[in-house]
């Protein structure tokens, strides 16, 4: 019985993650992938520039190097709230508010590396992602 419950929960989690990956929250529908400048990251005195292919990935900025499962909790107007779990790496809750299609406010909190985090990021789209330079072989 316990195994069946675990499989059901795992399947539900994968379905939620797939749904999130397939259909972005409506609140983010007017935003575009590209090069985003993120200010307010802990430990960084200058903005971080990051090529973002899915805007919803900014919700898990603290765990951006980890594979995580996400669940949309709220998707209303220009705001979306997302919970995510990255297994042993931690978990988080983020709210993304769309100020304009090129400007976001991201409030995020959770546990990372066994320690709590809580901060607010400002993100603004500054350009398209740079195209990879073609490698030539001589």
C-alpha positions in Angstrom: 0.0 0.0 0.0 2.8 2.4 0.9 4.5 1.7 -2.5 1.3 2.4 -4.3 0.9 5.7 -2.5 4.4 6.7 -3.3 4.0 5.9 -6.9 0.7 7.9 -7.1 2.4 10.9 -5.4 5.4 10.6 -7.8 3.2 10.4 -10.8 1.2 13.4 -9.6 4.4 15.3 -9.1 5.7 14.5 -12.6 2.4 15.5 -14.1 2.5 18.8 -12.2 6.1 19.4 -13.4 5.2 18.5 -17.0 2.2 20.8 -16.9 4.4 23.6 -15.7 7.0 22.9 -18.3 4.4 22.6 -21.1 2.2 25.6 -20.4 3.6 28.7 -18.7 1.4 30.5 -16.2 -1.0 33.0 -18.0 0.5 35.8 -15.8 3.8 35.3 -17.7 2.2 35.1 -21.2 3.4 38.6 -22.3 7.0 38.1 -21.2 9.6 36.7 -23.5 12.6 34.5 -23.2 15.9 36.2 -23.7 18.8 37.9 -21.8 17.5 39.0 -18.4 19.4 41.2 -15.9 18.7 40.1 -12.3 19.3 42.5 -9.4 19.1 41.8 -5.7 20.7 38.3 -5.7 22.4 37.6 -2.3 26.2 37.9 -2.5 26.2 39.8 -5.8 26.9 43.6 -5.8 26.2 43.8 -9.5 23.3 42.5 -11.6 23.5 39.0 -13.0 22.9 38.5 -16.7 21.3 35.2 -17.5 19.9 33.8 -20.7 16.4 32.5 -19.9 14.6 30.1 -22.2 11.5 29.8 -19.9 10.5 32.8 -17.8 9.0 30.5 -15.1 12.5 29.2 -14.4 13.2 32.5 -12.7 10.9 31.3 -9.9 13.6 28.9 -8.8 16.5 31.3 -9.1 18.0 30.1 -5.8 18.1 26.5 -7.2 18.8 27.4 -10.9 21.5 24.7 -11.1 19.2 21.9 -9.8 16.5 19.8 -11.4 13.3 20.7 -9.5 9.6 19.8 -9.7 7.3 22.8 -9.7 3.6 23.4 -8.9 1.7 26.6 -9.8 -0.4 27.7 -6.8 -1.8 30.9 -8.1 -2.0 32.4 -11.6 -4.1 35.6 -11.5 -3.8 38.8 -13.5 -0.1 39.8 -13.5 1.0 37.5 -10.6 1.8 33.9 -10.2 2.9 31.9 -7.2 5.0 28.7 -7.5 6.2 26.1 -5.1 9.1 23.9 -6.1 11.0 21.0 -4.6 14.6 20.1 -5.6 15.0 16.9 -3.5 18.0 17.1 -1.3 19.1 20.5 -2.6 16.1 22.2 -1.0 12.8 23.8 -1.9 11.2 27.1 -2.3 8.1 29.3 -2.8 8.2 32.2 -5.2 5.8 34.9 -6.3 6.5 36.6 -9.7 4.8 39.9 -10.3 4.9 41.2 -13.9 5.4 45.0 -13.7 5.7 45.2 -17.5 6.5 42.5 -20.1 10.2 43.4 -19.7 10.2 43.9 -15.9 9.5 41.4 -13.1 9.6 41.4 -9.3 10.4 38.0 -7.8 9.9 37.3 -4.1 11.4 34.0 -3.1 12.0 32.0 0.1 12.8 28.5 1.1 15.6 26.2 2.1 18.9 25.9 0.1 21.8 23.8 1.2 20.2 23.3 4.6 19.8 27.0 5.2 16.8 29.4 4.9 16.8 32.1 2.2 14.4 35.0 1.7 15.0 37.8 -0.8 13.4 39.9 -3.6 14.8 40.1 -7.1 14.2 42.6 -9.8 14.5 41.2 -13.3 14.4 43.0 -16.6 14.8 41.8 -20.1 17.7 43.5 -21.8 18.2 41.7 -25.1 17.9 38.5 -27.0 20.2 35.7 -26.0 23.6 35.8 -27.8 23.8 33.3 -30.6 26.5 30.6 -30.1 29.7 31.2 -32.1 30.1 28.5 -34.7 33.2 26.4 -34.2 35.4 26.0 -37.2 37.9 23.1 -37.5 41.2 23.8 -39.4 
